[in-house]
């Protein structure tokens, strides 16, 4: 490689683009040839999801817009809030995926050793990370904007302009996320940087806690002026109207264009275009050297969080290499009922998870969203008085906790077998055997997710002021779902492995991960609906015992089948797997 890391290799970017696009096309062709039934099922699910989402968004917009004198205000505030939250999620997603793609990827390491400039490598990895982090955003927003355009009776130009604005909008969090990933990779081993990051996180948590504290609305206020009460209720949403947020420019442009105010919409969209051009040009032309320095720092350092100790002289120095048993070995060693080789596999998987910054970083993001959900339940439960709404909310809470469980299993359990990579032949030749390795990974995923999901459903049900019997019922249901979804994820992960990829996000984005997510979603919707119809606490139902027994029987049969059959198919696949 040249001494100057900013020198461009002629045609290198186009070559990378053609190679990767050709690989994607061949994977799509291979998927179609392997199983047209599964491909058709995924296609049906995608269009079914868009159709259902479109109907739900349309109903919600009609419901909010039906309030006399306030409908327009509520709809606009919903649009501002939606894009503000999606901007924050896109920023975090791009940060985590960019860090993995730029600094924890074998392809990137290989490209850095070739006569290709770091700027070209960064440029391609930036586009790749942007797609991986933003496709779910596009998947969600398409039916919403379609429903909004139909409700506002917007013309055909609305959909063209909105589509262009959406694609421009996703560039800004992508640039910010990739630059944040470079900053983290360059200075993460610095003690001052770690302290400042922890202080910043603590400050953000405190700000969120203060912001989420609701204003009290008394009966006397409700009897006076509705606008005053509405203003206090919407006070916590004013952050979405901050004029320097890119989500504000996008929302204002979409709303103004739908209302026919083309000049105002053009102003906000021009602001969005100018920022995208400015930061996009910087990303495509001036980030090669910082990326190269950050990549060199990542590959030359040891542990990110170095441990320290005081010597007898009183000095502070890094601890040298130690081969003593750590806390993880000691904790797993207490499981004396497990064989030593199984305990070794568990220790290895836990250590690999902890050393992968992106995996536990995504876990922290997920737990943060769960914390926000739990805090909101505390204020929501005080307004439940009608038995119908209590019953409905209890099963909606079950669905929310189950969807969180599906996210955990698809994101973290499904890629576990594939992450063994080209080292799988070592495990296959060991006395432990592949079947026992998969079984150990399955039970590790079950135990870990059980501690999270059972605690989550119990705490959320308690905050909804449910009786102890109902809390125990939901905890048992979630425990069964945990075993089922872990079996489904591990079974499909064994059936559709991807040993060429070391990025869990890309593994999950493949055919098997998408199919796992589809089946998990359908299973959760089916289970929640069946259990809600046969609930023993359902009001105004004759002979609830019979309906409850039928619902539980159907739920158990489907759960056992969906959790056991993929694992059995995966076990048979291991016997014919060439390693």
C-alpha positions in Angstrom: 0.0 0.0 0.0 1.2 3.5 -0.6 2.5 5.6 2.3 -0.3 8.1 1.8 -3.6 6.4 2.9 -5.7 8.9 1.0 -4.4 8.1 -2.5 -7.2 6.5 -4.6 -6.8 3.3 -6.5 -8.3 3.8 -9.9 -11.6 2.0 -10.3 -11.4 0.3 -6.9 -14.8 1.6 -5.6 -16.6 0.5 -8.8 -14.9 -2.9 -8.6 -16.0 -3.4 -5.0 -19.6 -2.3 -5.8 -19.8 -4.7 -8.8 -18.4 -7.7 -6.8 -20.7 -7.2 -3.8 -23.8 -6.6 -6.0 -23.0 -9.7 -8.0 -22.7 -11.7 -4.8 -26.0 -10.4 -3.5 -27.7 -11.3 -6.8 -26.3 -14.8 -6.8 -27.5 -15.3 -3.2 -31.0 -14.3 -4.2 -30.9 -16.7 -7.1 -29.6 -19.5 -4.8 -32.3 -18.8 -2.3 -35.0 -19.1 -5.0 -33.6 -22.4 -6.2 -33.2 -23.8 -2.7 -36.8 -23.3 -1.4 -39.4 -21.5 -3.5 -42.0 -22.3 -0.8 -40.1 -20.4 1.9 -39.3 -17.5 -0.4 -43.0 -17.2 -1.3 -43.9 -17.3 2.4 -41.5 -14.5 3.1 -42.9 -12.5 0.2 -46.5 -13.0 1.3 -45.5 -12.0 4.9 -43.8 -8.8 3.6 -46.8 -7.7 1.6 -49.2 -8.8 4.3 -47.3 -6.7 6.8 -47.4 -3.7 4.6 -51.1 -4.1 4.0 -51.9 -4.6 7.7 -49.6 -1.7 8.7 -51.3 0.5 6.1 -54.7 -0.3 7.5 -53.6 0.4 11.1 -51.9 3.7 10.2 -54.9 4.7 8.3 -57.3 3.9 11.2 -55.0 5.8 13.6 -54.8 8.9 11.4 -58.6 8.9 11.0 -59.1 8.4 14.8 -56.7 11.3 15.7 -58.0 13.5 12.9 -61.6 13.1 14.1 -61.1 15.3 17.2 -62.9 18.6 16.4 -60.4 21.4 16.3 -57.5 19.3 17.5 -57.2 16.6 14.9 -54.7 18.4 12.7 -52.5 19.3 15.7 -52.5 15.7 16.9 -51.7 14.2 13.5 -48.8 16.7 13.0 -47.4 16.0 16.4 -47.5 12.3 15.8 -45.5 12.7 12.6 -42.9 14.9 14.3 -42.6 12.4 17.2 -42.3 9.4 14.9 -39.5 10.8 12.8 -37.7 12.2 15.9 -37.6 8.7 17.5 -36.7 7.0 14.3 -33.8 9.4 13.8 -32.5 8.5 17.3 -32.9 4.8 16.5 -31.2 5.2 13.2 -28.3 7.0 14.8 -27.7 4.3 17.3 -28.1 1.5 14.8 -25.6 3.1 12.4 -23.1 3.6 15.2 -23.2 -0.1 16.2 -23.3 -1.5 12.6 -20.6 0.9 11.4 -18.3 -0.1 14.2 -18.7 -3.8 13.3 -18.4 -3.2 9.6 -15.3 -1.0 9.8 -13.3 -2.5 12.6 -14.7 -6.0 13.4 -14.9 -7.4 9.9 -12.5 -9.8 8.1 -13.3 -8.3 4.7 -12.3 -4.8 5.9 -9.0 -6.2 7.4 -8.3 -7.9 4.1 -9.0 -4.8 2.0 -6.7 -2.7 4.2 -3.8 -5.0 3.2 -4.5 -4.5 -0.5 -3.4 -1.5 -2.7 -6.8 0.1 -2.1 -7.0 3.5 -0.4 -8.7 3.6 3.0 -11.0 6.3 1.6 -12.4 3.9 -0.9 -12.8 1.2 1.7 -14.6 3.5 4.0 -16.8 4.8 1.2 -18.0 1.3 0.3 -18.4 0.2 4.0 -20.3 3.4 4.7 -22.9 2.6 2.0 -23.1 -1.0 3.1 -23.6 0.0 6.8 -26.2 2.6 5.8 -28.2 -0.1 4.0 -28.0 -2.6 6.8 -29.0 0.0 9.4 -31.8 1.7 7.4 -33.7 -1.1 5.6 -36.0 -1.6 8.6 -36.7 2.1 8.8 -37.8 2.1 5.1 -39.8 -1.1 5.7 -41.8 0.7 8.5 -42.2 4.2 6.9 -43.5 3.1 3.5 -47.1 2.1 4.7 -47.2 5.1 7.0 -46.5 7.7 4.3 -48.9 5.9 1.9 -51.7 6.1 4.5 -50.9 9.7 5.3 -50.9 10.7 1.6 -54.3 9.0 1.0 -55.8 10.7 4.1 -54.5 14.1 3.1 -55.6 13.5 -0.6 -52.2 14.4 -1.7 -51.3 14.2 -5.4 -48.8 12.0 -7.1 -45.9 14.4 -6.6 -46.2 13.9 -2.8 -45.1 10.3 -3.0 -42.2 11.2 -5.4 -40.9 14.1 -3.2 -41.4 12.1 0.0 -39.5 9.1 -1.3 -36.6 11.3 -2.3 -36.7 13.1 1.1 -36.6 9.8 3.0 -33.5 8.6 1.1 -31.8 11.9 1.8 -32.8 11.8 5.5 -31.2 8.4 6.2 -27.8 9.8 5.0 -27.4 12.2 8.0 -27.7 9.6 10.8 -25.5 7.3 8.7 -22.7 9.9 8.5 -23.1 10.7 12.2 -23.1 7.0 13.2 -20.0 6.2 11.1 -18.1 9.2 12.5 -19.1 8.2 16.0 -17.9 4.7 15.4 -14.5 6.0 14.2 -14.3 8.2 17.3 -15.1 5.3 19.6 -12.7 3.0 17.9 -9.8 5.5 18.1 -10.2 6.5 21.8 -12.1 3.7 23.5 -9.0 2.5 25.4 -8.4 5.9 26.9 -9.4 6.1 30.5 -10.6 9.7 30.2 -12.8 8.8 27.2 -14.4 6.0 29.1 -15.1 8.2 32.1 -16.6 11.0 29.9 -18.7 8.4 28.1 -20.1 7.0 31.3 -20.8 10.5 32.6 -22.6 11.4 29.4 -24.7 8.2 29.6 -25.6 8.9 33.2 -26.6 12.5 32.2 -28.8 11.3 29.4 -30.5 8.8 31.6 -31.2 11.5 34.2 -32.5 13.9 31.5 -34.8 11.1 30.2 -36.1 10.4 33.7 -36.9 14.1 34.3 -38.5 14.5 30.9 -40.7 11.4 31.3 -42.1 12.7 34.6 -45.7 13.6 33.6 -47.5 16.8 34.6 -50.5 16.3 36.9 -53.9 17.0 35.4 -56.6 17.6 38.0 -60.4 17.3 37.5 -60.7 21.1 38.1 -58.4 21.7 35.1 -60.5 19.4 32.9 -63.6 21.4 33.7 -62.0 24.7 32.7 -60.1 24.9 29.4 -59.3 21.9 27.2 -56.6 23.7 25.3 -54.6 24.4 28.5 -54.8 20.7 29.5 -53.8 19.6 26.0 -50.9 22.0 26.0 -49.6 20.4 29.3 -50.2 16.9 28.0 -48.2 17.7 24.9 -45.4 19.5 26.7 -43.2 16.4 26.7 -43.3 16.2 22.9 -41.9 19.7 22.2 -38.4 18.3 21.8 -39.5 16.9 18.4 -40.1 20.5 17.3 -36.5 21.6 17.8 -35.7 23.3 14.5 -32.1 22.0 14.2 -33.2 18.3 14.2 -33.1 16.7 10.7 -36.3 14.9 11.6 -37.9 18.3 12.0 -36.9 19.3 8.4 -38.2 16.1 7.0 -41.5 16.2 9.0 -42.1 19.8 8.1 -41.4 19.2 4.4 -43.7 16.3 4.3 -46.5 18.1 6.1 -46.2 21.3 4.1 -46.1 19.5 0.8 -49.2 17.4 1.7 -51.1 20.7 2.6 -50.1 22.3 -0.7 -47.6 24.8 0.7 -44.9 24.1 -1.8 -42.7 27.1 -1.0 -42.5 26.2 2.7 -41.9 22.6 1.9 -39.2 23.5 -0.6 -37.4 25.5 2.1 -37.2 22.6 4.6 -36.3 20.1 1.9 -33.6 22.5 0.6 -32.1 22.6 4.2 -32.1 18.9 4.3 -30.4 18.6 0.9 -27.8 21.2 1.8 -26.8 19.3 5.0 -26.7 16.0 3.2 -24.5 17.4 0.4 -22.1 19.0 2.9 -21.7 16.1 5.3 -22.0 13.5 2.5 -19.1 15.2 0.6 -17.0 15.2 3.7 -17.7 11.5 4.3 -16.8 10.6 0.8 -13.6 12.6 0.5 -12.1 13.4 3.9 -12.6 10.4 6.3 -10.0 8.0 4.9 -7.1 9.1 7.1 -9.1 9.1 10.4 -10.6 5.7 9.5 -7.1 4.3 8.8 -5.7 5.6 12.1 -8.7 4.2 14.0 -8.3 0.8 12.3 -4.6 0.7 13.1 -5.4 1.6 16.8 -8.0 -1.2 17.0 -5.7 -3.8 15.6 -2.7 -2.8 17.7 -4.3 -2.6 21.1 -5.1 -5.4 23.5 -8.0 -5.3 25.9 -10.2 -2.2 25.6 -10.9 -2.1 29.3 -7.5 -2.7 30.8 -7.4 -3.8 34.5 -5.2 -2.0 36.9 -3.6 -2.8 40.2 -1.3 -1.2 42.8 2.1 -2.6 43.4 3.9 -2.5 46.7 5.7 0.6 45.5 2.4 2.4 45.3 2.6 2.9 41.5 -0.3 2.3 39.1 0.5 0.0 36.2 -1.3 -2.4 33.9 -1.7 -6.0 35.0 0.3 -8.4 32.9 -1.2 -11.6 31.3 -2.8 -13.8 33.9 -3.9 -17.4 33.5 -5.8 -17.7 36.8 -9.5 -18.6 36.7 -11.6 -15.5 36.2 -15.1 -14.8 37.6 -16.7 -16.4 34.6 -14.8 -19.7 35.0 -15.6 -19.7 38.7 -19.3 -19.0 38.2 -19.7 -21.6 35.4 -17.6 -24.0 37.5 -20.4 -24.0 40.1 -22.6 -25.9 37.7 -21.1 -29.3 38.7 -23.9 -31.2 37.0 -22.5 -30.2 33.6 -19.6 -32.0 32.0 -16.3 -30.1 31.9 -16.3 -29.8 28.1 -19.8 -28.3 28.1 -18.8 -25.8 30.8 -15.8 -24.9 28.5 -18.2 -24.2 25.6 -20.4 -22.0 27.8 -17.4 -20.0 29.0 -16.1 -19.6 25.5 -19.5 -18.3 24.2 -19.9 -15.9 27.1 -16.4 -14.5 26.6 -16.9 -14.1 22.8 -20.2 -12.2 23.5 -18.5 -9.9 25.9 -15.5 -9.2 23.7 -17.8 -8.3 20.8 -18.5 -4.6 21.5 -21.4 -4.4 19.0 -23.3 -7.3 20.5 -23.4 -6.1 24.1 -23.8 -2.5 22.7 -27.0 -3.6 21.0 -28.1 -5.3 24.2 -27.7 -2.1 26.1 -29.8 -0.3 23.5 -32.5 -2.9 23.8 -32.5 -2.8 27.6 -32.7 1.0 27.4 -35.8 0.8 25.3 -37.2 -1.7 27.8 -36.5 0.6 30.7 -38.4 3.4 28.9 -41.3 0.9 28.4 -41.3 0.0 32.1 -41.2 3.6 33.3 -44.2 4.4 31.0 -46.3 1.6 32.5 -46.0 3.2 35.9 -48.0 6.3 34.7 -50.3 4.3 32.4 -51.7 1.8 35.0 -53.4 4.5 37.1 -55.9 5.2 34.3 -57.1 1.6 33.9 -60.6 1.2 35.4 -62.7 -0.6 32.8 -62.4 -4.4 32.9 -62.3 -4.5 29.1 -59.3 -2.2 28.8 -57.6 -4.0 31.7 -57.9 -7.3 29.9 -56.8 -5.7 26.5 -53.8 -4.0 28.0 -52.7 -7.1 29.9 -52.5 -9.1 26.6 -50.9 -6.2 24.7 -48.3 -6.2 27.4 -47.8 -10.0 26.8 -47.4 -9.3 23.1 -44.8 -6.5 23.7 -42.8 -8.7 26.0 -43.0 -11.6 23.5 -41.8 -9.4 20.7 -38.9 -8.4 22.8 -38.2 -12.1 23.3 -38.3 -12.7 19.5 -35.8 -9.8 19.1 -33.4 -11.4 21.6 -33.6 -14.9 20.1 -33.4 -13.8 16.4 -30.6 -11.3 17.0 -28.4 -13.3 19.5 -29.3 -17.0 19.4 -29.8 -17.5 15.7 -26.2 -16.5 14.6 -24.5 -18.5 17.4 -23.8 -21.6 15.3 -22.7 -19.6 12.3 -20.3 -17.6 14.4 -18.1 -20.7 14.8 -17.1 -20.0 11.3 -14.2 -21.8 9.7 -13.2 -23.1 13.2 -16.2 -25.4 13.2 -14.1 -28.4 12.0 -12.1 -28.2 15.3 -15.4 -28.5 17.3 -16.6 -31.3 14.9 -13.5 -33.4 15.5 -13.5 -32.9 19.3 -15.0 -35.6 21.6 -17.7 -33.1 22.5 -19.4 -33.3 19.1 -21.5 -30.8 17.2 -24.8 -32.0 18.7 -23.7 -31.3 22.2 -22.3 -28.0 21.2 -25.6 -26.9 19.7 -27.5 -28.2 22.8 -25.2 -26.2 25.1 -25.8 -23.1 23.0 -29.5 -23.7 23.1 -29.7 -24.0 26.9 -27.4 -21.1 27.4 -29.8 -19.0 25.3 -32.8 -20.4 27.2 -31.5 -19.6 30.6 -30.3 -16.2 29.7 -33.5 -15.1 28.0 -35.6 -16.7 30.7 -34.0 -14.5 33.3 -34.7 -11.4 31.2 -38.2 -12.1 29.8 -39.8 -13.7 32.9 -38.5 -10.8 35.0 -39.8 -8.3 32.4 -43.3 -9.8 32.2 -43.5 -10.1 36.0 -42.3 -6.5 36.6 -44.6 -5.1 33.9 -47.6 -7.1 35.1 -46.9 -5.9 38.7 -46.8 -2.3 37.6 -50.1 -2.8 35.8 -51.5 -3.9 39.2 -52.5 -7.4 38.2 -53.3 -10.0 40.9 -50.5 -12.6 41.7 -52.4 -15.4 40.0 -52.5 -13.5 36.7 -48.8 -12.5 37.0 -47.9 -16.2 37.5 -50.0 -17.2 34.5 -48.3 -14.7 32.2 -44.9 -15.7 33.5 -45.6 -19.3 32.7 -46.8 -18.4 29.2 -43.6 -16.4 28.5 -41.4 -19.2 29.9 -43.0 -21.6 27.3 -42.6 -19.0 24.6 -38.9 -18.7 25.5 -38.2 -22.4 25.1 -40.1 -22.4 21.8 -38.5 -19.3 20.2 -35.0 -20.4 21.3 -35.6 -23.8 19.8 -36.8 -22.1 16.6 -33.8 -19.8 16.4 -31.2 -22.4 17.1 -32.8 -25.0 14.8 -33.0 -22.5 11.8 -29.6 -21.2 12.7 -28.3 -24.8 12.3 -30.2 -25.4 9.1 -29.2 -22.2 7.4 -25.6 -21.4 8.6 -23.4 -18.7 7.1 -19.8 -19.6 8.0 -18.3 -17.0 5.6 -19.6 -14.0 7.7 -18.4 -12.9 11.1 -20.8 -10.0 11.5 -24.0 -11.1 13.4 -26.0 -8.4 11.8 -25.3 -9.7 8.3 -26.0 -13.3 9.4 -29.4 -12.3 10.8 -30.1 -10.3 7.6 -29.9 -13.4 5.5 -32.6 -15.7 4.4 -32.6 -17.9 7.5 -32.7 -15.0 9.9 -35.5 -13.3 8.0 -37.5 -16.6 8.0 -36.8 -17.0 11.7 -38.1 -13.5 12.4 -41.2 -14.1 10.3 -42.1 -17.4 12.0 -41.4 -15.8 15.4 -43.8 -12.9 14.6 -46.5 -15.2 13.3 -46.2 -17.5 16.4 -46.5 -14.5 18.8 -49.5 -13.0 17.1 -51.2 -16.4 16.9 -50.4 -17.2 20.6 -51.5 -13.9 22.0 -54.8 -13.9 20.0 -55.6 -17.5 21.0 -54.8 -16.9 24.7 -56.7 -13.6 24.8 -59.8 -15.3 23.3 -59.6 -18.1 25.9 -58.6 -16.0 28.8 -60.1 -16.9 32.2 -60.3 -13.2 33.0 -62.1 -12.2 29.8 -65.3 -10.3 30.8 -68.8 -11.4 29.8 -67.9 -14.9 28.6 -70.0 -18.0 29.4 -68.1 -21.0 30.6 -64.6 -19.5 30.6 -63.0 -22.8 31.9 -63.8 -24.7 28.6 -62.4 -21.8 26.4 -59.3 -21.6 28.6 -58.6 -25.3 28.3 -59.0 -25.3 24.5 -56.8 -22.1 24.2 -54.0 -23.6 26.4 -54.1 -26.9 24.6 -53.8 -25.2 21.1 -51.0 -23.0 22.5 -49.0 -25.9 23.9 -49.3 -28.0 20.8 -48.2 -25.2 18.5 -45.3 -24.2 20.9 -44.0 -27.8 21.2 -44.2 -28.3 17.4 -42.5 -25.0 16.5 -39.8 -25.4 19.1 -39.0 -29.1 18.6 -39.3 -29.7 14.8 -36.7 -27.1 13.8 -34.3 -28.5 16.4 -34.8 -32.0 15.1 -34.3 -30.9 11.5 -31.1 -29.1 12.6 -29.8 -32.2 14.3 -30.3 -34.2 11.2 -28.6 -31.5 9.1 -25.5 -31.7 11.4 -25.1 -35.4 10.6 -24.7 -34.6 6.9 -22.8 -31.3 7.3 -19.4 -31.2 5.6 -16.9 -29.4 7.7 
